Amino acid sequence: MPKIFVKLLGFISVLSCGMFLFGCNQDGSQEQAGDGGGGNMVVLYSNALTDGRGDWIAERAMADLGIEVLQVQVGGVDLANRLVAERDNPQADVVFGLNPMLWWQLQHNDIIVQHVPPWANEIPVGNHPNGLFHAVILVGNLLWYDQNQINSAEAPGDWPELWQNPTFHGRYAVPDTLEGSTVQMVLSGIFNRYIDPNGHLGISDEGWENIAAKFRYGVSSNQDMAAEIAGPSGAVMSQIWSHGIPVREEQFEINAGFVSPGVGVPFSIEGVALVNGANNPDAARRFIDWFGQAEIMHEFSAEFGFVPAHPDALEGLPPFNSVIAGLTHQQIDWDFIAPRMGDWLEHILLNYMQ
């Protein structure tokens, strides 16, 4: 079967994951029920409860608040679509995790409502301007490189240099799928530079030329980008999400450096929000007020290697966390980008990926 048709079949399967093509999370779905109930139980929907995180939250919420947390772990796209499907009969009280595109989907479907916790005004970036969701975890979507193979003086200063400068052709890895959150966040940051309402699908000709070149001159890979950098392919740079760096440095013996473009870094904001029509709104508000405060986010981030959005939660964490938190956030027009991302990804798949 020709490769383009294999990719198209994969694309169709991705489309089935949601009303927008933002990619399918591979975490799967699980629900953990408890015996408590009524006003002292919160149903927590999230795509970020794996690897013990959900149990940590549940145990601490019970100990600190006397609130039982019913965990519902679902991949990000499926989670957003589930919430939309349940809009007339809400099952969740609180949502935690996601990314800016999925938060856009929820707010435009009236799935989340305003609740401003006491710690909200202490968060410098990432909160919804009208208080619909609030940032708790920051994830930078970065261009990183192996300083054992290319030093910082030789490295590019921004994404477009990879495909615009022949020096870097064949030296950066690109994934051979568009399903992941990181690749879509990186693409969002690039698309945002070339918005043209009169252009094809809302992007200028220059923008599409840059997107085409990005895939043309990169090393296509179906494995972990760190493995590609450490391997013999010739690639020494790739995309990565920020909290994936430390473990991959150790695993693949990479001496990581990363780029801080002048335009800023596209950040995935993992947030927390109150569900419209929550069954236990009072307990849900108490949970949100507790979860995002500096002390809890410090302990949670220290346990699981995250970068907290709360500045006071950074104290005592590794310096790397403060470096990531201090990066400039790229300002992205999500109202324009989020509803168009599916069409853009389809255009890329059919025209630029071989």
C-alpha positions in Angstrom: 0.0 0.0 0.0 1.5 3.4 -0.9 2.8 5.3 2.1 0.6 8.3 1.6 -2.5 6.1 1.9 -1.2 4.5 5.1 -0.7 8.0 6.5 -4.2 9.0 5.3 -5.8 6.0 7.1 -3.9 7.1 10.2 -5.2 10.6 9.8 -8.8 9.4 9.5 -8.4 7.4 12.7 -7.2 10.6 14.4 -10.2 12.5 13.1 -12.4 9.9 14.8 -10.9 10.9 18.1 -12.6 14.2 18.2 -14.5 17.1 16.7 -11.2 18.9 16.2 -8.0 17.1 15.1 -5.7 17.9 18.0 -4.2 14.3 18.4 -5.1 11.3 20.5 -3.5 10.9 23.9 -2.2 7.4 24.3 -2.9 7.2 28.1 -6.1 5.3 27.7 -9.1 5.7 30.1 -9.7 4.6 33.6 -12.0 5.4 36.4 -11.4 4.8 40.1 -14.5 4.9 42.3 -14.7 5.3 46.0 -17.3 4.7 48.7 -17.8 8.3 49.8 -20.3 10.5 48.2 -22.6 13.5 48.2 -21.1 16.9 48.9 -17.7 15.5 50.0 -16.9 13.8 46.7 -15.4 15.5 43.6 -15.4 13.9 40.2 -12.1 14.9 38.6 -11.7 14.5 34.8 -8.1 14.7 33.6 -5.6 13.6 31.1 -2.8 14.0 33.7 -3.5 11.4 36.4 -1.2 8.6 35.3 2.0 7.4 36.9 0.6 7.9 40.4 -0.4 11.5 40.0 -4.1 10.8 40.5 -3.6 8.7 43.6 -1.3 11.5 45.1 -4.0 14.1 44.5 -6.8 11.8 45.9 -4.8 11.0 49.1 -3.8 14.6 49.8 -7.3 15.9 49.1 -8.8 13.4 51.6 -6.2 14.2 54.2 -6.3 18.0 53.8 -10.0 18.6 52.9 -11.9 15.4 53.7 -12.9 15.4 50.1 -13.0 12.1 48.2 -11.7 12.4 44.6 -13.2 10.1 42.0 -10.5 10.0 39.2 -11.5 9.8 35.6 -8.4 9.5 33.4 -9.0 10.0 29.7 -6.7 11.1 26.8 -6.9 14.9 26.2 -9.0 14.9 23.0 -11.4 12.2 24.2 -11.7 14.0 27.5 -12.8 17.3 25.9 -15.2 15.5 23.6 -16.6 13.5 26.5 -17.3 16.7 28.4 -19.0 18.2 25.4 -21.1 15.1 25.0 -22.1 15.3 28.6 -23.0 19.0 28.5 -26.7 18.5 29.2 -26.0 15.9 31.9 -22.6 16.8 33.5 -20.8 14.0 35.3 -17.6 15.9 36.2 -17.1 18.5 38.8 -13.5 19.6 38.0 -11.2 19.4 34.9 -7.4 19.3 35.3 -4.7 19.2 32.6 -5.4 19.7 28.8 -3.7 22.3 26.7 -4.7 25.7 25.2 -6.5 24.3 22.2 -8.6 21.9 24.3 -9.4 24.7 26.8 -10.6 26.7 23.8 -12.9 23.9 22.9 -14.4 23.7 26.4 -14.9 27.4 26.8 -16.6 27.8 23.4 -18.9 25.0 24.3 -19.8 26.5 27.7 -18.4 23.5 29.5 -16.5 25.4 32.2 -17.6 28.4 34.3 -15.9 31.1 36.2 -14.4 30.4 39.5 -11.5 32.6 40.7 -9.5 30.9 43.5 -7.6 32.9 46.1 -4.2 32.0 44.4 -5.3 33.1 40.9 -3.8 36.6 41.1 -0.5 35.1 42.1 -0.1 33.3 38.7 1.7 35.6 36.2 0.8 33.8 33.0 -1.7 31.2 31.7 -4.9 32.1 33.4 -8.0 32.7 31.3 -8.8 36.4 31.4 -12.3 35.8 32.5 -11.5 33.3 35.2 -12.7 30.2 33.3 -9.6 28.2 34.0 -6.3 28.8 35.8 -2.8 27.6 35.2 -1.2 25.1 37.5 1.5 23.4 35.4 3.6 25.0 32.6 4.9 22.9 29.7 7.3 24.6 27.3 7.3 23.1 23.8 11.0 23.6 22.9 13.6 23.2 20.2 16.4 21.4 22.0 19.8 20.1 20.9 22.7 17.9 22.0 25.6 20.1 23.1 27.9 17.2 22.7 27.3 17.5 18.9 26.5 21.2 18.4 27.5 23.9 20.8 25.3 26.9 21.7 27.2 29.3 19.5 26.4 27.2 16.5 22.8 26.3 17.4 19.9 28.2 15.7 18.1 30.9 17.6 14.6 30.2 16.4 12.6 27.5 14.6 12.6 28.9 11.0 16.4 28.8 10.9 16.2 25.0 10.8 14.8 25.0 7.3 15.8 28.5 6.1 19.6 27.9 6.8 21.1 25.0 4.7 23.6 24.5 7.6 20.8 22.8 9.5 19.2 20.7 6.8 19.2 17.1 7.7 20.3 17.9 11.3 16.9 18.2 13.0 14.3 15.5 13.6 10.6 15.8 12.9 8.0 13.2 13.9 6.3 11.2 11.1 2.9 11.7 12.8 0.9 14.8 13.6 -1.0 13.2 16.5 1.1 14.4 19.4 0.4 17.5 21.5 4.0 18.7 21.2 4.1 18.8 17.4 0.8 20.6 17.3 1.9 23.2 19.8 5.1 23.8 17.9 3.1 24.1 14.7 0.8 26.5 16.4 3.7 28.8 17.2 4.8 28.7 13.6 1.4 29.2 12.1 0.8 32.2 14.4 3.5 34.1 12.6 1.8 33.7 9.2 -1.8 34.3 9.9 -3.5 35.8 6.8 -7.3 35.7 6.7 -7.1 36.0 2.9 -4.6 33.2 2.6 -5.2 29.5 1.9 -7.0 28.2 5.0 -6.1 31.4 6.8 -2.3 31.2 6.3 -0.1 33.2 3.9 1.8 31.7 1.0 5.0 32.4 2.9 3.7 30.5 5.9 2.9 27.4 3.8 6.3 27.6 2.1 7.9 27.6 5.6 5.7 24.6 6.8 6.6 22.7 3.6 10.3 23.4 4.1 10.1 22.3 7.8 9.1 18.8 6.8 11.2 18.7 3.6 14.6 19.3 5.3 14.0 17.5 8.6 14.8 13.8 9.4 11.5 12.0 9.6 11.3 9.7 12.6 8.8 7.3 14.2 10.8 7.0 17.5 11.5 9.1 20.5 13.2 12.3 19.3 15.9 11.9 21.9 16.7 8.4 20.5 17.0 10.1 17.0 19.4 12.7 18.4 21.5 10.0 20.1 21.5 7.7 17.1 23.4 7.8 13.8 20.8 9.7 11.7 22.7 12.9 11.8 20.0 14.8 13.6 21.2 16.7 16.6 18.1 18.8 17.3 14.3 18.2 17.7 11.1 19.3 19.4 10.6 18.3 23.0 8.2 19.1 25.9 10.1 20.7 28.8 9.6 18.2 31.5 10.7 15.4 29.1 14.3 16.8 29.1 15.8 15.7 32.4 15.0 12.0 32.1 16.1 11.9 28.4 19.3 13.6 29.2 20.1 10.7 31.5 18.6 7.9 29.4 20.3 8.9 26.2 23.4 10.6 27.6 22.5 14.0 26.0 23.9 17.3 27.1 20.8 19.3 26.5 20.6 22.9 25.3 17.5 24.6 24.2 16.5 27.6 22.2 14.6 30.7 23.5 13.3 32.5 20.5 12.7 36.2 20.7 9.0 35.7 19.8 8.7 33.3 22.8 8.0 29.7 23.4 4.6 28.1 22.8 3.5 26.8 26.2 1.0 24.1 27.0 -1.0 25.3 30.0 -2.2 22.5 32.2 -5.0 24.2 34.1 -7.9 23.5 36.5 -11.5 24.6 36.0 -15.0 24.2 37.4 -17.5 22.3 35.3 -20.7 24.0 34.3 -23.5 22.2 36.1 -21.2 20.4 38.5 -23.0 18.0 40.9 -20.9 19.2 43.9 -19.9 22.7 43.1 -19.1 23.7 46.6 -16.7 20.8 47.1 -15.3 21.5 43.6 -14.5 25.1 44.5 -12.9 24.0 47.7 -10.8 21.5 45.8 -9.6 24.1 43.2 -8.8 26.6 45.9 -6.7 23.9 47.6 -5.0 22.3 44.6 -3.5 25.4 42.9 -2.0 27.0 46.0 1.8 27.3 46.2 2.4 24.7 48.9 0.5 21.9 47.2 1.8 22.7 43.7 5.4 22.7 45.1 4.9 19.2 46.6 3.1 17.9 43.5 5.8 19.3 41.1 8.7 18.0 43.3 7.1 14.6 43.3 6.5 14.3 39.6 9.0 16.6 38.0 6.7 19.4 36.8 7.1 23.1 36.4 4.5 24.8 38.6 2.8 28.0 37.3 2.8 29.5 40.8 6.2 31.3 41.2 6.3 30.6 45.0 6.1 26.9 44.3 9.4 27.0 42.5 11.4 27.6 45.6 13.5 24.5 46.4 12.9 22.8 43.0 15.8 22.2 40.7 17.1 25.3 38.8 15.9 23.8 35.5 12.3 24.4 36.7 12.9 28.1 37.2 14.6 28.4 33.9 11.6 27.0 32.1 9.2 29.1 34.1 11.2 32.2 33.2 11.0 31.7 29.4 9.0 34.2 27.4 5.5 32.8 26.5 4.7 33.2 22.8 1.4 35.0 22.4 -0.8 32.9 20.2 -4.2 33.7 18.8 -6.1 30.6 19.9 -9.4 32.0 18.7 -8.0 31.9 15.2 -5.8 28.9 15.4 -7.7 26.3 17.5 -10.7 25.9 15.2 -8.5 25.7 12.1 -5.9 23.3 13.3 -7.6 20.2 11.9 -7.7 21.6 8.4 -4.1 22.7 8.6 -2.9 19.2 9.8 -4.8 17.6 6.9 -3.2 19.9 4.5 0.3 19.1 5.9 -0.4 15.4 5.8 -1.6 15.3 2.2 0.9 17.8 0.8 4.1 17.8 2.8 4.6 14.5 4.5 6.0 11.6 2.4 
